[in-house]
């Protein structure tokens, strides 16, 4: 159908040229292609040249290195006893406490790493005959890490040995207090080292061992796993213990964003194969409630038999499904729910706790969305010069500090600078009360969060963390000084070019290369995650033929085509990109591959991580002052821009429609198609349009009538005009 438009179309802005679209604030870093080497390497290892280039980007360029990477079990690793100086002493202290029936107490943390660490050691020590209990500090009342109250409470309960997990390395005072009371302390932690180590009887921390050690990247749960398994080996009671603890190790390691290199890669690869057939009632229940579907060997096995893939979960199943449900509890509820979930052998109890995790995670999502909206509104309304400040410090009252770390990560994605976010709280000490700021921080690659907090240590009451993230508290009156001093530190380590989120791209791909064979070959690189990112491909000059906003989170769903001799259309999803709708018609895309199953049909689609205008397009648009002079010369180049089409889909009164806005020269035309193939066509400046299945049989209609008017308004909204 065809149509000339109503009066409202006269108010449409000019057809959006690419430079007017709002795009994500990004900087692309594309690895230099090594085509000949990749082709030769691909033939040797039996993988796609695209993935050969990815491996080369990771520093792997020999068949021997590939074998070690694909099959980490083939590598010879040093024994933990040879790597951790205090591991022997820790085992000796625990064996003594167990043999003498002394009470052991674990002090954990309320994030996924800390809770899985606590559950792992509870299971491990109880299986070895220990009298063991645990405590986790209150996030709301006490904050992170062991404290004097917990130490004194343990002492009053007759505890002889305290074991910290995922905390304690910066707790000099509480550890010293325990020693004063005659309580022995083993600190197991993985956070960065403070200037003065606590006076513990033994300290296990991978930051204390050589940087070249394969154990260097262990998270807190990894240190706990090393200790539990080494103790079991020394007591010759390993049977039946390794696999359940390995499952917990895998959950905590991925949820804590630990690097998937060294022993983490070997053990996580094992754990991902165990999880679909979990021996733990709580993990089974969590998988069931979250709807995770393990990949079967038939669906995910790589085409090359050199690299078979077993029935397994993927790191994103934990990172985006299981981990958040565990983390949510520690953020806004009682960590005991998770500890019971991961230590019970009762299926009914496990299912009940898993459902609680599900409900709490939904509450967490709602809180995050509300705080994020408020934070963005404050940033947009404030007179911020992030190019000058080079760090964003946003502190507002009434926010739940248990979820502000998640919001900090989203603000980093949005603004491209390190983010320190906090909320005001009242703290009572004795009979007096004063206001403090409690917050979380997230960094960018060129900014070390822990060093930034150390730089401001004189203003802080408490802080901790590592390069990428941290937490802090301070008197509220120090906020302005903190903001200024943090900006000084940021200006020392950040250049203007750093102040955009980084999109690291591996290799250029043609849409003809995107298929199930390539997707399945990527399984050979798993587990992918921190320091072993999933491959990111990019394709230039992609045409967006359809796009619409879906879901509560404002995601973009698109259909994209690479023009050429064999045009191929692919589906794509861009998480949380609703604010950039509509994207320009012609773009460069950076993406990962994902498998999507809908209505029983499975396909490979693109998961967008980056978008930018094609270089050819931006080069073709001259500065405004030169356009009158260059117009005759550049007209053939600019013509595709002038004729670009915006497309979208929408529903009205429960009926589906598609629409497009095209421009040819100075004439704009809006077309709306229903599910029966009828088209309403409206041209700018006219109050009537054409309705029909073709121009030949179209009839003229008055588009100011309510039905047509509402239809046009809905189409306009879906196109973002």
C-alpha positions as CSV (number, residue, x, y, z in Angstrom):
1,X,0.0,0.0,0.0
2,X,1.1,3.6,-0.6
3,X,0.2,6.8,1.1
4,X,0.6,10.6,1.3
5,X,0.9,11.8,4.8
6,X,-1.2,13.8,7.4
7,X,-0.3,17.1,8.9
8,X,1.8,15.6,11.7
9,X,4.3,14.3,9.2
10,X,5.1,17.9,8.4
11,X,6.7,18.0,11.8
12,X,9.0,15.1,11.2
13,X,12.7,16.1,11.4
14,X,14.9,15.6,8.4
15,X,15.6,12.0,7.5
16,X,18.3,11.1,10.1
17,X,21.7,11.1,8.5
18,X,24.2,8.8,10.3
19,X,26.1,11.6,12.1
20,X,22.9,12.6,13.9
21,X,22.4,9.2,15.5
22,X,23.4,8.7,19.1
23,X,25.8,5.8,19.3
24,X,27.5,4.1,22.2
25,X,30.6,6.0,23.5
26,X,33.3,3.5,22.5
27,X,36.9,3.1,21.3
28,X,37.7,0.1,19.1
29,X,41.0,-1.8,19.4
30,X,41.3,-4.2,16.5
31,X,44.1,-6.8,16.5
32,X,46.5,-6.6,13.6
33,X,45.6,-9.3,11.1
34,X,48.3,-11.9,10.3
35,X,46.5,-13.5,7.3
36,X,49.2,-15.8,6.0
37,X,50.2,-17.1,9.4
38,X,46.5,-17.6,10.3
39,X,45.9,-19.6,7.1
40,X,48.9,-21.8,7.7
41,X,48.1,-22.2,11.4
42,X,44.5,-23.1,10.6
43,X,45.5,-25.9,8.3
44,X,47.8,-27.3,11.0
45,X,45.3,-27.3,13.9
46,X,42.1,-28.0,11.9
47,X,40.2,-24.8,12.9
48,X,38.8,-21.9,11.0
49,X,41.3,-19.2,10.0
50,X,39.2,-16.8,12.0
51,X,39.8,-18.8,15.2
52,X,43.5,-19.4,14.3
53,X,43.8,-15.6,14.2
54,X,42.1,-15.5,17.6
55,X,44.6,-17.9,19.1
56,X,47.5,-15.9,17.6
57,X,46.0,-12.8,19.3
58,X,46.2,-14.8,22.6
59,X,49.9,-15.4,22.1
60,X,49.4,-19.0,21.0
61,X,51.0,-19.8,17.6
62,X,52.3,-23.4,17.7
63,X,50.5,-26.7,17.6
64,X,52.1,-27.6,21.0
65,X,50.8,-24.5,22.6
66,X,47.3,-25.1,21.1
67,X,47.2,-28.6,22.6
68,X,48.0,-27.2,26.0
69,X,45.4,-24.5,25.6
70,X,42.7,-26.8,24.3
71,X,43.5,-29.6,26.7
72,X,44.9,-28.0,29.9
73,X,45.0,-31.5,31.6
74,X,48.0,-32.2,29.4
75,X,50.1,-29.6,31.2
76,X,52.4,-30.4,34.1
77,X,51.7,-28.1,37.0
78,X,53.7,-27.6,40.2
79,X,52.3,-28.9,43.5
80,X,50.5,-26.2,45.6
81,X,52.8,-27.1,48.6
82,X,55.7,-25.8,46.5
83,X,53.9,-22.6,45.6
84,X,52.3,-21.4,48.8
85,X,54.8,-20.9,51.6
86,X,52.2,-21.1,54.4
87,X,50.2,-24.0,53.0
88,X,52.1,-26.7,55.0
89,X,51.6,-24.7,58.2
90,X,47.8,-24.2,57.4
91,X,47.4,-27.9,56.9
92,X,49.2,-28.7,60.1
93,X,47.0,-26.3,62.2
94,X,43.8,-27.8,60.7
95,X,44.9,-31.4,61.3
96,X,45.8,-30.5,64.9
97,X,42.4,-28.9,65.5
98,X,40.5,-31.8,63.9
99,X,42.5,-34.5,65.8
100,X,41.9,-32.7,69.1
101,X,38.3,-32.0,68.5
102,X,38.8,-28.2,68.7
103,X,36.2,-25.9,67.3
104,X,37.0,-24.2,64.0
105,X,35.1,-21.2,62.7
106,X,35.0,-19.8,59.2
107,X,34.6,-16.1,58.6
108,X,33.3,-15.7,55.1
109,X,32.1,-12.9,52.8
110,X,28.7,-12.0,51.4
111,X,29.5,-12.1,47.7
112,X,29.4,-15.2,45.5
113,X,33.1,-15.9,45.9
114,X,32.9,-15.6,49.7
115,X,29.7,-17.6,50.0
116,X,30.9,-20.4,47.8
117,X,34.2,-20.4,49.6
118,X,32.4,-20.7,53.0
119,X,30.2,-23.5,51.7
120,X,33.2,-25.3,50.2
121,X,35.2,-25.3,53.4
122,X,32.2,-26.3,55.5
123,X,31.6,-29.3,53.2
124,X,35.3,-30.2,53.1
125,X,36.1,-29.8,56.8
126,X,32.9,-31.6,57.9
127,X,33.7,-34.5,55.6
128,X,37.1,-34.7,57.3
129,X,35.6,-34.8,60.7
130,X,36.1,-31.2,61.8
131,X,33.9,-29.4,64.4
132,X,33.3,-26.4,62.2
133,X,30.8,-23.5,62.0
134,X,30.8,-20.1,60.2
135,X,29.8,-16.5,60.4
136,X,29.5,-13.8,57.7
137,X,29.5,-10.1,58.7
138,X,26.3,-8.1,58.0
139,X,26.7,-6.2,54.8
140,X,24.3,-3.5,56.1
141,X,25.5,-3.1,59.7
142,X,29.2,-4.0,59.5
143,X,30.5,-4.2,55.9
144,X,33.2,-6.3,54.4
145,X,35.6,-8.5,56.3
146,X,36.3,-10.0,59.7
147,X,35.9,-7.6,62.6
148,X,36.4,-7.4,66.3
149,X,32.8,-8.3,67.1
150,X,33.1,-11.6,65.2
151,X,36.5,-12.4,66.7
152,X,35.2,-11.9,70.3
153,X,32.0,-13.8,69.6
154,X,34.0,-16.7,68.2
155,X,36.2,-16.6,71.3
156,X,33.3,-16.6,73.7
157,X,32.0,-19.7,71.9
158,X,35.2,-21.6,72.5
159,X,36.6,-21.3,69.0
160,X,40.3,-22.4,68.8
161,X,41.0,-21.7,65.2
162,X,39.6,-19.0,62.9
163,X,39.7,-19.5,59.1
164,X,39.0,-16.4,57.0
165,X,37.9,-16.9,53.4
166,X,37.9,-14.3,50.7
167,X,38.8,-11.7,53.3
168,X,41.2,-11.0,56.1
169,X,44.4,-9.8,54.3
170,X,43.7,-6.2,55.3
171,X,42.2,-7.0,58.8
172,X,45.3,-6.3,60.9
173,X,43.3,-5.2,63.9
174,X,40.8,-8.1,64.2
175,X,43.5,-10.7,63.5
176,X,45.7,-9.1,66.2
177,X,42.7,-9.1,68.6
178,X,42.3,-12.9,68.0
179,X,45.9,-13.5,68.7
180,X,45.6,-11.5,72.0
181,X,42.7,-13.8,73.0
182,X,44.8,-16.9,72.2
183,X,42.8,-17.9,69.0
184,X,44.9,-19.1,66.1
185,X,44.1,-17.6,62.7
186,X,44.6,-18.7,59.1
187,X,43.9,-16.0,56.5
188,X,42.9,-17.2,53.1
189,X,42.3,-14.4,50.7
190,X,43.1,-13.2,47.2
191,X,42.7,-9.4,47.4
192,X,45.6,-7.0,46.9
193,X,48.2,-6.8,49.7
194,X,48.1,-3.9,52.2
195,X,51.3,-2.2,53.3
196,X,51.2,-4.3,56.6
197,X,50.1,-7.9,56.6
198,X,48.0,-9.1,59.5
199,X,49.7,-11.1,62.3
200,X,48.1,-14.4,61.4
201,X,49.5,-17.9,62.1
202,X,49.4,-18.6,58.4
203,X,48.4,-16.6,55.3
204,X,47.4,-18.1,51.9
205,X,47.1,-15.5,49.2
206,X,48.1,-15.9,45.5
207,X,49.4,-12.3,45.6
208,X,52.2,-13.5,47.8
209,X,53.5,-16.0,45.2
210,X,55.4,-15.5,41.9
211,X,53.5,-13.7,39.2
212,X,54.4,-16.5,36.8
213,X,52.8,-19.2,39.0
214,X,49.7,-20.9,37.5
215,X,48.0,-20.4,40.9
216,X,48.4,-16.6,40.7
217,X,44.9,-16.0,39.4
218,X,43.0,-18.0,42.1
219,X,39.9,-16.3,43.5
220,X,39.0,-16.7,47.2
221,X,37.2,-19.9,46.4
222,X,40.3,-21.2,44.6
223,X,42.5,-20.7,47.7
224,X,39.8,-22.5,49.8
225,X,39.8,-25.3,47.3
226,X,43.6,-25.7,47.4
227,X,43.5,-25.8,51.2
228,X,40.7,-28.3,51.4
229,X,42.0,-30.7,48.8
230,X,45.6,-30.5,50.1
231,X,44.3,-31.2,53.7
232,X,42.3,-34.2,52.4
233,X,45.3,-35.5,50.5
234,X,47.5,-35.2,53.6
235,X,44.8,-37.1,55.6
236,X,44.4,-39.6,52.8
237,X,40.6,-39.0,52.7
238,X,40.2,-37.5,49.2
239,X,37.7,-40.1,47.9
240,X,34.3,-38.6,47.0
241,X,35.4,-35.1,48.0
242,X,37.0,-33.6,44.9
243,X,34.1,-33.4,42.5
244,X,31.6,-31.7,44.9
245,X,34.2,-29.1,45.9
246,X,35.2,-28.6,42.3
247,X,31.6,-27.7,41.5
248,X,31.6,-25.0,44.2
249,X,35.1,-23.8,43.0
250,X,33.7,-23.4,39.5
251,X,30.7,-21.4,40.6
252,X,32.7,-19.0,42.7
253,X,35.6,-18.6,40.3
254,X,33.4,-17.5,37.4
255,X,31.0,-15.5,39.5
256,X,34.0,-13.5,40.9
257,X,35.4,-12.8,37.4
258,X,38.7,-14.5,38.1
259,X,41.0,-15.0,35.2
260,X,40.4,-18.2,33.3
261,X,44.1,-19.0,32.9
262,X,46.5,-21.3,34.7
263,X,44.9,-23.7,37.1
264,X,41.6,-21.8,36.9
265,X,41.3,-22.9,33.3
266,X,42.0,-26.5,34.0
267,X,39.8,-26.8,37.0
268,X,36.9,-24.7,35.6
269,X,36.9,-26.8,32.5
270,X,36.5,-29.9,34.7
271,X,33.8,-28.2,36.8
272,X,31.7,-27.1,33.8
273,X,31.5,-30.8,32.8
274,X,30.5,-31.8,36.3
275,X,27.8,-29.3,36.8
276,X,25.1,-30.7,34.4
277,X,25.3,-33.9,36.5
278,X,25.8,-32.2,39.8
279,X,26.2,-34.2,43.0
280,X,25.0,-31.2,45.1
281,X,21.3,-30.9,45.8
282,X,21.6,-27.1,45.9
283,X,23.3,-26.8,42.6
284,X,20.8,-29.1,40.9
285,X,17.9,-26.9,42.3
286,X,19.6,-23.7,41.2
287,X,20.1,-25.0,37.7
288,X,16.4,-26.1,37.6
289,X,15.0,-22.8,38.9
290,X,17.2,-20.6,36.7
291,X,16.3,-22.5,33.5
292,X,19.9,-23.2,32.5
293,X,20.1,-25.8,29.8
294,X,23.4,-27.7,29.6
295,X,24.7,-28.1,26.0
296,X,24.8,-31.7,24.9
297,X,27.7,-33.2,23.1
298,X,25.5,-33.6,20.0
299,X,24.7,-29.9,19.9
300,X,28.0,-28.4,20.8
301,X,30.7,-30.8,19.7
302,X,33.3,-29.2,17.5
303,X,33.5,-30.5,13.9
304,X,37.1,-31.4,14.3
305,X,37.5,-34.7,16.3
306,X,40.9,-33.5,17.7
307,X,38.9,-31.3,20.1
308,X,35.9,-33.2,21.4
309,X,33.5,-31.3,23.7
310,X,31.5,-33.1,26.4
311,X,28.1,-32.3,27.9
312,X,28.9,-29.1,29.7
313,X,27.8,-25.7,31.0
314,X,29.4,-22.5,29.7
315,X,30.9,-19.8,31.8
316,X,28.0,-17.4,30.7
317,X,25.5,-19.9,32.3
318,X,27.2,-19.1,35.6
319,X,28.1,-15.5,35.0
320,X,24.6,-14.5,33.8
321,X,22.2,-17.1,35.3
322,X,23.5,-19.0,38.4
323,X,26.0,-16.4,39.8
324,X,23.6,-13.5,39.9
325,X,21.1,-15.5,41.9
326,X,23.7,-16.4,44.4
327,X,25.1,-12.8,44.5
328,X,21.7,-11.2,44.9
329,X,21.2,-12.9,48.3
330,X,24.4,-11.6,49.7
331,X,23.6,-8.1,48.4
332,X,20.1,-7.6,49.8
333,X,19.2,-10.6,52.0
334,X,20.7,-13.2,54.4
335,X,23.8,-15.1,53.1
336,X,22.7,-18.0,55.2
337,X,20.1,-18.8,52.5
338,X,23.0,-19.5,50.0
339,X,25.1,-21.4,52.6
340,X,22.2,-23.7,53.4
341,X,21.5,-24.1,49.6
342,X,25.1,-25.2,48.9
343,X,25.6,-27.4,51.9
344,X,22.3,-29.2,52.2
345,X,21.7,-32.7,50.9
346,X,18.0,-32.5,51.2
347,X,16.4,-31.9,47.8
348,X,13.2,-30.2,49.2
349,X,15.3,-27.8,51.3
350,X,17.5,-27.1,48.3
351,X,14.5,-26.3,46.0
352,X,13.0,-24.0,48.6
353,X,16.3,-22.1,49.0
354,X,16.8,-21.9,45.2
355,X,13.3,-20.4,44.8
356,X,14.2,-17.8,47.5
357,X,17.3,-17.0,45.5
358,X,15.1,-16.5,42.4
359,X,12.8,-14.1,44.1
360,X,15.6,-12.1,45.7
361,X,17.3,-11.8,42.4
362,X,14.2,-10.3,40.9
363,X,14.1,-7.7,43.7
364,X,17.8,-7.0,43.0
365,X,17.1,-6.4,39.4
366,X,14.3,-3.9,40.2
367,X,16.6,-2.1,42.7
368,X,19.4,-1.8,40.1
369,X,17.1,-0.4,37.5
370,X,15.8,2.2,39.8
371,X,19.2,3.3,41.1
372,X,20.7,3.3,37.6
373,X,17.9,5.7,36.4
374,X,18.5,8.0,39.3
375,X,22.2,8.0,38.9
376,X,22.0,8.7,35.2
377,X,19.5,11.5,35.8
378,X,21.9,13.1,38.4
379,X,24.9,12.8,36.0
380,X,22.9,14.4,33.2
381,X,21.6,17.2,35.3
382,X,25.0,17.9,37.0
383,X,27.6,20.2,35.4
384,X,30.1,17.4,35.0
385,X,33.3,17.6,32.9
386,X,34.5,14.0,32.8
387,X,37.2,14.9,30.4
388,X,38.7,17.1,33.1
389,X,37.7,15.0,36.2
390,X,38.5,11.6,34.5
391,X,36.6,9.8,37.2
392,X,32.9,9.8,38.2
393,X,32.0,10.0,41.9
394,X,28.2,9.9,42.4
395,X,26.8,9.7,46.0
396,X,23.1,10.0,46.7
397,X,20.9,9.2,49.8
398,X,18.5,6.3,50.0
399,X,20.3,3.8,47.7
400,X,20.9,0.2,48.8
401,X,24.6,-0.2,49.0
402,X,24.3,-3.9,48.3
403,X,23.6,-3.3,44.6
404,X,25.4,-0.1,43.8
405,X,28.4,-2.0,42.6
406,X,26.4,-3.4,39.8
407,X,25.2,0.1,38.9
408,X,28.8,1.3,39.0
409,X,29.6,-1.3,36.3
410,X,26.8,0.0,34.1
411,X,27.9,3.6,34.6
412,X,31.4,2.6,33.5
413,X,29.9,1.1,30.3
414,X,27.9,4.3,29.7
415,X,30.5,7.0,30.5
416,X,33.8,5.2,30.0
417,X,35.5,6.5,33.1
418,X,36.2,4.8,36.5
419,X,33.1,5.1,38.7
420,X,33.0,5.4,42.5
421,X,29.3,5.2,43.7
422,X,28.0,5.5,47.2
423,X,25.2,6.3,49.5
424,X,24.8,8.1,52.8
425,X,24.2,6.0,56.0
426,X,24.0,6.7,59.7
427,X,26.6,5.0,61.8
428,X,26.3,4.7,65.5
429,X,29.3,4.5,67.8
430,X,28.4,4.4,71.5
431,X,26.0,7.1,72.2
432,X,26.9,9.2,69.2
433,X,25.8,9.0,65.6
434,X,27.4,10.4,62.5
435,X,26.8,10.1,58.7
436,X,29.1,8.1,56.5
437,X,29.4,7.3,52.9
438,X,29.6,3.6,51.9
439,X,30.4,2.8,48.3
440,X,31.7,0.6,45.6
441,X,34.1,1.3,42.7
442,X,34.6,-0.1,39.3
443,X,37.6,0.7,37.0
444,X,38.7,0.7,33.4
445,X,41.8,-1.1,32.0
446,X,44.1,1.8,32.5
447,X,42.9,2.6,36.1
448,X,43.8,0.6,39.2
449,X,40.9,0.9,41.7
450,X,42.8,-0.4,44.7
451,X,45.7,2.0,44.1
452,X,43.2,4.9,43.7
453,X,41.7,4.0,47.1
454,X,45.2,3.8,48.6
455,X,45.9,7.3,47.2
456,X,42.9,8.5,49.2
457,X,43.6,6.4,52.3
458,X,43.8,9.4,54.6
459,X,40.2,10.2,53.9
460,X,38.8,6.7,54.2
461,X,37.7,4.8,57.2
462,X,37.9,1.4,55.4
463,X,38.7,0.2,51.9
464,X,39.7,-2.9,50.0
465,X,39.6,-4.5,46.6
466,X,41.8,-5.1,43.6
467,X,42.7,-3.5,40.2
468,X,39.2,-3.7,38.7
469,X,36.9,-3.2,41.7
470,X,36.8,-2.2,45.3
471,X,34.7,-1.0,48.3
472,X,35.1,1.8,50.7
473,X,33.6,3.9,53.5
474,X,34.4,7.3,54.9
475,X,33.0,10.1,57.0
476,X,30.4,12.1,54.9
477,X,32.3,15.3,55.4
478,X,35.2,13.9,53.5
479,X,33.3,13.5,50.3
480,X,34.3,16.7,48.5
481,X,38.0,16.1,49.4
482,X,37.7,12.5,48.3
483,X,36.3,13.5,44.9
484,X,39.1,16.1,44.3
485,X,41.9,13.8,45.4
486,X,40.6,10.9,43.3
487,X,40.5,13.2,40.3
488,X,44.1,14.1,40.9
489,X,45.0,10.4,40.9
490,X,42.9,9.7,37.8
491,X,44.6,12.6,35.9
492,X,48.0,11.0,36.7
493,X,47.1,7.7,35.0
494,X,44.5,8.4,32.4
495,X,44.7,10.2,29.1
496,X,41.8,11.7,27.2
497,X,41.8,8.8,24.7
498,X,41.2,6.4,27.6
499,X,37.9,7.9,28.5
500,X,35.7,5.7,26.3
501,X,34.7,2.1,26.9
502,X,37.2,-0.2,25.1
503,X,35.9,-2.7,22.5
504,X,38.7,-5.2,21.9
505,X,38.2,-6.8,18.5
506,X,39.9,-10.0,17.4
507,X,39.3,-10.4,13.6
508,X,37.2,-9.3,10.7
509,X,34.6,-11.8,9.5
510,X,32.3,-12.1,6.5
511,X,28.7,-13.1,7.2
512,X,29.3,-16.1,4.9
513,X,31.7,-17.4,7.5
514,X,29.1,-17.1,10.4
515,X,27.5,-20.6,10.8
516,X,27.1,-23.5,13.2
517,X,30.5,-24.9,12.3
518,X,32.3,-21.8,13.4
519,X,30.1,-21.5,16.5
520,X,30.9,-25.1,17.5
521,X,34.6,-24.6,16.9
522,X,34.6,-21.8,19.4
523,X,33.9,-24.5,22.1
524,X,37.5,-25.5,21.6
525,X,38.5,-22.1,23.2
526,X,36.2,-22.6,26.2
527,X,36.1,-21.8,29.0
528,X,36.1,-18.2,27.9
529,X,36.0,-15.3,30.4
530,X,38.5,-12.9,32.1
531,X,41.9,-13.0,30.4
532,X,40.5,-15.4,27.8
533,X,37.7,-13.5,26.3
534,X,35.2,-15.1,23.9
535,X,36.2,-14.2,20.3
536,X,34.9,-10.8,19.1
537,X,34.4,-10.5,15.4
538,X,33.7,-7.4,13.3
539,X,32.1,-6.8,10.0
540,X,32.2,-3.5,8.1
541,X,29.4,-1.8,6.1
542,X,26.5,-3.8,7.6
543,X,23.0,-2.8,6.7
544,X,20.4,-2.9,9.5
545,X,17.1,-3.9,7.8
546,X,15.0,-4.3,11.0
547,X,15.3,-3.1,14.6
548,X,13.0,-2.9,17.6
549,X,13.2,-2.5,21.4
550,X,12.4,-5.7,23.4
551,X,12.3,-6.6,27.1
552,X,12.2,-4.7,30.3
553,X,15.8,-3.8,30.1
554,X,15.5,-2.0,26.8
555,X,17.3,-4.4,24.5
556,X,17.6,-4.0,20.7
557,X,16.7,-6.8,18.5
558,X,17.9,-6.4,14.9
559,X,18.1,-8.1,11.5
560,X,21.3,-7.3,9.7
561,X,22.6,-7.9,6.2
562,X,26.0,-7.7,4.6
563,X,25.4,-6.4,1.1
564,X,27.2,-8.3,-1.7
565,X,26.9,-11.0,-4.2
566,X,25.4,-13.4,-1.7
567,X,23.5,-11.2,0.8
568,X,23.0,-13.0,4.1
569,X,20.7,-11.8,6.8
570,X,21.4,-12.6,10.5
571,X,19.6,-11.9,13.7
572,X,21.3,-9.8,16.3
573,X,20.7,-8.7,19.9
574,X,22.2,-5.7,21.7
575,X,21.7,-5.9,25.4
576,X,20.6,-2.6,27.1
577,X,21.0,-0.5,23.9
578,X,17.4,0.7,23.8
579,X,18.6,4.3,24.3
580,X,20.4,4.2,21.0
581,X,17.3,3.2,19.0
582,X,17.2,3.6,16.1
583,X,20.7,2.8,15.0
584,X,21.9,4.1,11.6
585,X,21.1,2.0,8.6
586,X,24.7,1.5,7.6
587,X,27.2,0.6,10.3
588,X,30.3,-1.4,11.3
589,X,29.4,-4.0,13.9
590,X,31.5,-5.8,16.5
591,X,30.0,-8.9,18.0
592,X,30.2,-12.3,19.7
593,X,28.3,-15.3,18.5
594,X,25.5,-16.9,20.5
595,X,23.1,-19.7,20.0
596,X,19.4,-18.9,20.2
597,X,16.5,-21.3,20.3
598,X,13.0,-20.0,19.6
599,X,9.9,-22.0,18.8
600,X,12.0,-25.1,18.5
601,X,14.3,-23.6,15.9
602,X,18.0,-23.0,16.8
603,X,20.1,-20.5,15.0
604,X,23.4,-18.6,15.4
605,X,22.9,-14.9,16.1
606,X,25.1,-11.9,16.8
607,X,25.5,-10.5,20.3
608,X,26.6,-6.9,19.6
609,X,29.3,-5.4,21.7
610,X,30.3,-2.5,19.4
611,X,28.9,-0.3,16.7
612,X,30.4,2.6,14.8
613,X,29.8,4.5,11.6
614,X,31.7,3.0,8.6
615,X,34.9,4.9,7.8
616,X,33.7,5.3,4.2
617,X,30.5,6.9,5.4
618,X,32.0,9.4,7.8
619,X,34.7,10.3,5.3
620,X,32.0,11.0,2.7
621,X,30.2,13.6,4.9
622,X,32.0,17.0,4.5
623,X,32.0,19.8,7.2
624,X,28.9,22.0,6.9
625,X,30.8,25.0,5.6
626,X,32.2,22.9,2.7
627,X,29.0,21.1,1.7
628,X,27.7,23.7,-0.8
629,X,31.1,23.6,-2.6
630,X,31.6,19.8,-2.6
631,X,28.0,18.8,-3.1
632,X,28.2,18.4,-6.9
633,X,31.4,16.3,-6.5
634,X,30.1,14.1,-3.6
635,X,26.5,13.7,-4.7
636,X,27.1,10.1,-6.0
637,X,28.7,9.2,-2.6
638,X,26.1,10.9,-0.5
639,X,23.1,9.5,-2.4
640,X,23.0,6.2,-0.4
641,X,22.9,8.3,2.8
642,X,20.0,10.4,1.5
643,X,18.1,7.3,0.5
644,X,18.6,5.4,3.7
645,X,15.5,3.7,5.3
646,X,14.6,3.3,9.0
647,X,12.7,0.2,9.8
648,X,10.9,-1.1,13.0
649,X,8.2,-3.4,14.2
650,X,5.5,-2.6,16.7
651,X,2.2,-3.8,18.1
652,X,-1.1,-1.8,18.3
653,X,-4.2,-3.2,19.9
654,X,-2.5,-6.6,20.0
655,X,-1.9,-6.6,16.3
656,X,1.6,-6.7,14.8
657,X,2.8,-4.1,12.2
658,X,6.1,-3.3,10.5
659,X,7.0,0.2,9.3
660,X,9.7,2.1,7.5
661,X,10.6,5.7,6.9
662,X,12.5,6.3,3.6
663,X,13.8,9.4,2.0
664,X,14.4,10.0,-1.7
665,X,15.8,13.4,-2.3
666,X,13.6,15.8,-0.4
667,X,10.6,13.5,-0.2
668,X,9.9,11.4,2.9
669,X,7.5,8.5,3.0
670,X,6.2,6.5,5.9
671,X,4.9,3.0,5.2
672,X,3.1,0.8,7.6
673,X,2.4,-2.9,6.8
674,X,-0.1,-5.2,8.6
675,X,0.1,-9.0,8.9
676,X,-2.2,-9.4,5.8
677,X,0.2,-7.5,3.6
678,X,-1.7,-4.3,3.3
679,X,0.4,-1.1,3.3
680,X,-0.5,2.4,4.3
681,X,1.8,4.9,2.6
682,X,2.0,8.5,3.8
683,X,4.1,11.2,2.2
684,X,5.2,14.3,4.0
685,X,3.0,17.3,3.8
686,X,-0.2,15.5,2.7
687,X,-3.3,14.7,4.7
688,X,-4.3,11.7,2.7
689,X,-2.6,8.4,2.0
690,X,-2.9,5.3,0.0
691,X,-4.0,2.0,1.4
692,X,-3.8,-1.3,-0.4
693,X,-1.8,-4.4,-1.4
694,X,-0.1,-2.6,-4.3
695,X,-0.1,0.9,-5.9
696,X,-2.4,-0.3,-8.6
697,X,-5.3,-1.2,-6.3
698,X,-4.6,1.3,-3.5
699,X,-7.4,3.6,-2.4
700,X,-7.1,7.0,-1.0
701,X,-7.8,7.4,2.8
702,X,-8.0,10.3,5.2
703,X,-5.1,9.7,7.6
704,X,-6.4,12.2,10.1
705,X,-9.1,9.7,11.1
706,X,-8.5,8.3,14.6
707,X,-7.6,4.7,13.5
708,X,-5.0,5.9,10.9
709,X,-3.8,8.7,13.1
710,X,-3.1,6.4,16.1
711,X,-1.5,3.9,13.7
712,X,0.9,6.6,12.4
713,X,1.7,7.8,15.9
714,X,2.6,4.3,17.0
715,X,4.8,3.8,13.9
716,X,6.5,7.1,14.6
717,X,7.3,6.1,18.2
718,X,8.7,2.8,17.1
719,X,11.0,4.5,14.7
720,X,12.1,6.9,17.4
721,X,11.1,10.0,15.4
